[in-house]
Amino acid sequence: MDERQQGLDAALIDFHELWHPQPFREPRPQWCERWPALLDEIMALPESGIAHLNDDNAAALALLARHLPPVAAIAPLLDLPAMPGAPLPERGMHWAWEIPGRKRQQIEAFAMAAAHGGQPVLDWCGGKGHLGRLLALAWETPVHTLEIDAALCDAGESLARRAGVRQQFIVADALASADWPQAGQHAVALHACGELHRHLIRDGVDRGVSSFDVAPCCYYRGVAENYQPLSSGLALQLTRDDTRLAVTETVTASSRETRQRDRAIAWKLGFDAYRRRVSGDAYRAFKPVPEAWLRADFADFLGRMAEREGLPPPSLRVAAEFEGRGWQRRDEVMRLSIVRHAFRRAMEIWLALDLAGFMAGRGYQVSLGSFCERRLTPRNLMISARLA
Ligand SMILES: C[S@@+](CC[C@H](N)C(=O)[O-])C[C@H]1O[C@@H](n2cnc3c(N)ncnc32)[C@H](O)[C@@H]1O
C-alpha cells in the first residue's frame, strides 16, 4: 500500500463521525455536541459562504482544521498530479458533430492523457462512441466500442462512417460479456459507472489487458450493502451510502438547475418533517418523487406524498407550516453538509486508489492523476495502468 492510500485509509477512519452521518437524514449529527464551536461557526456563516464551502474542498478542510488540527494532514494527500498529455494530431472539423462543448472538451482531455501504446482499443460502455471515434482518428488504430444500448450504437456507427474510421460497435452487457475485454487490448473507459468500471478492471486484469485508462464515476452503482475493496490491506469499511459521498457535488449545474435542486431538497425535507410530526421522529427513506410533483405547489406536493406514504392529509395551514420548516431545514442541511463534504475528495481518491492498488498488485505500472480541470467535470480522476 502506498503512503497516500495508507494516509487516506487512516484519516477516513479517524474522522468517520464527521463524514458518515447524512444531515438530510440526521438533523443533528453527533459531532455537533462534541465540537460546538465548529457548529457555531458553520451556523453563523453568511449564505454565500455556505455554497462556497460545500464546493471548495480545500477551504472546507481548512475550516475544519481550525477546530480539529489533525484534519490538516489530509490536504496534501489530495494533491494529485495532472496526467501528462500529448497534443492530439489534427483531426478535421467534424469529428465532434453532435457533442456538446463541455463533453467534447472532456473527451479530448481524456484522449490526450491516455497515451497510445500501439494496441487495439476497447472503448468500454462507450455510449455513441465519441471517445472511441476520436482515438481511432488520432491513433489511427482499430477501435471496438462496447455499449448496451443498441440505439446509441446505431447512432455511433453512422458517426463513425461519416468520420471514415475503423470503429466497430458491440451491443452487449458489459457485466455479462464472455468475449470482452481481450488480452493485449488497450481498454479505455470514460465515466463507466460503478460496477461497470470495477468489472472491466477485475476481468481485464484476469484476461491480460495490456493497458487501462479509466475515469471512474458513480462509485456506488452496483454496490450491494457494503463496498468490497479490490485491493488488500485497507481497514476502512464503507456502506453503499458512504460511497455516494464521492460524487455528491454538482459543479456543472446551471443556476436554474441549482434553484430546482434547492427547492426539491426543501420540499422533501418539509415532507420528512411532516412525517416525523405525525408518525414518529425518525428518518425513513422514501421512493423517488415524480418530477411533476415538484413542479406544482407545496401543498399539492405534500398532499400527494402523504397519500402515497399512508399519512393523514395535511390542511393548507399545516402545509404552509411545513413548507417553511422544509426551507429552514434545507438551510441547516446545507450548513451541516459542509463538514461531510470536506471529505468528498478524500473518499473519491480512496476509492480510485483501491482500484489502482489492485492493478499494481497484479503487475501493472499504475498512475493516478486528473485528466482535466474540475470545471469540465468533477469526475476528473484517471487511473492509468500498463502491464509491466
Ligand atoms: C455515463 S455514460 C458514458 C458514456 C461514454 N463513455 C461517454 O463518456 O460519453 C455510461 C454508458 O454506459 C452504458 N451502460 C450502462 N450499463 C451498461 C452495461 N451493463 N453494459 C454496457 N454498457 C452499459 C450506458 O448506456 C451509457 O452509454
The ligand as a Gaussian input file, in Angstrom:
#p B3LYP/6-31G(d) Opt

LIG

0 1
 C      -22.102000       7.817000     -18.291000
 S      -22.270000       7.013000     -19.834000
 C      -20.653000       7.196000     -20.511000
 C      -20.650000       7.056000     -21.999000
 C      -19.321000       7.407000     -22.676000
 N      -18.225000       6.621000     -22.189000
 C      -19.037000       8.865000     -22.540000
 O      -18.214000       9.276000     -21.740000
 O      -19.689000       9.640000     -23.239000
 C      -22.341000       5.303000     -19.400000
 C      -22.716000       4.403000     -20.552000
 O      -22.734000       3.051000     -20.068000
 C      -23.768000       2.371000     -20.747000
 N      -24.101000       1.172000     -19.973000
 C      -24.835000       1.105000     -18.843000
 N      -24.916000      -0.162000     -18.420000
 C      -24.219000      -0.915000     -19.291000
 C      -23.928000      -2.302000     -19.387000
 N      -24.380000      -3.148000     -18.476000
 N      -23.188000      -2.729000     -20.412000
 C      -22.696000      -1.860000     -21.355000
 N      -22.948000      -0.527000     -21.304000
 C      -23.682000      -0.060000     -20.295000
 C      -24.869000       3.393000     -20.826000
 O      -25.842000       3.050000     -21.813000
 C      -24.094000       4.655000     -21.144000
 O      -23.967000       4.839000     -22.530000

